[in-house]
Amino acid sequence: MNIAISSTSEKPIYQQLFEQISAQILKGELESGYCLPPIRQAALELRVSIITVKKAWEELERSGLIHTITGKGCFVAEFSSEEKLRLRNEMILKQMAGDTSYYKSFGLTLDEVIELLKKIY
């Protein structure tokens, strides 16, 4: 598990954790059955609060990406390739919906957004 926390990001740290771990799961970097580090250990290693990590783990579980086995830990859920693709697309569309509202507030057209995206992609 490779996590990079940015203290200057506008996104809360728990959201950064959630997004990075979600991406690693959906890309197959963290395979089904992989045991996430315990909350306290992750908090210590990442130098963030236990509450922050707990919130990220809860969000991962709520999204169906991990499951908890009492007394054993949190494990990456099992997914078919189709399920991973569906979940990935749902998460991306959710993010894009918020971004699209922002672009529209500037009066950008779809073509303008695509051209800007091409410049940074």
N, C-alpha and C positions, 0 to 999 in steps of 0.2 A: 504494500500500500504506500503510494507516494503522494504526499499532500504538501502543498505550498500555500501558506496563509499570508494574506496581505493585510497589514494593519491600516493601510491607506485606502483600501477598497471601500466603496460605498455599501457593498453587500455586508451584512452581518457575518461574523465568523462561522456561526452554525450553518448558514446558507452556503458559504464557501465549502465547508466540509461536505455537506449534503451533495452539492453539485459535483464535486470532484470524485467522491466515492461512487455516486450514481453513474457517472461517466465511465469509471473504471469497471464497474459491474456490467454495464450494458455493452461495453467494448470487449468484454471477456477477459480483461486483465485480472479481475478478481473472480475466480470461478465459483460455481455452485459449491456450497459446503465450506467455503473459506471462512475461517473464524476471525472476525474483527477483533482488534485488541480491546481489552477491558476498558471501560470508560475512564477510569482513573489513570491507567497507563497511557492511553491516548492523550489525555489532558496534560499529563506530565511531559510527554515527548513533544507535543505541539506547543507547549507553554501557553495553554489556554485554560479557562475554568472548566471544572467538571460539569457544571450546568450547561455550558456551551456544547460540549461533546454529547452530553445526554440528550439535548434538544436535537442535535443532528441525527443521532442514532434513532430517536423516536420518529423523526421525519422519514428516515429510511425505512423503518418498519411500517409506518402508516402508508407509505408508497408501495409496500409489498416487495421491496428489494432485499430486505433481510428479515429474519425471524429470530426470536429469542427462545433459547431453551434454558429454563430456570436452573441456575447452578452451574451451567456450562458456558454460556456466552451467547453472542449474536453471530449468526451465520448467514452468508449470502444464500438467498433463495434459489431454487432450481427453476430455470427457464428454458423453454425451447427457443430456437433461433427466431421463430415468428413472434413469440412473446417479447423477446428482447427488442426486436425491431419496432413492435407496436408501442412498447413503453418508451423507447427512445424518441419516437416520433411524437408521442403525446407530450413528453417533457419539452421537446424543442418547440412544438406548436404553442405551448403555454407561454414559453419565454418570448417567442416571436410576437404573440398577440399583444403583450405589454409593450414590446419595442415598437410595434407598428403604430400603436396609439401615440407614442412619443413622436415618431416621424411625421405622422399626420398633423400633429399640433404645430409643426413647422410648415405645413402646407406642401410637403414633398409628395411627388407622384411616385407610383410604383417604379417607373423607369429610373427616376432619380435615386431612389433607395437602392435599386439593383446596381447602378453605376457606382455609388458610394461603397456598397458592400464589396464590389469587385476590386476596388482600390485597396481595401484592407485585408482581403482574403488572400 
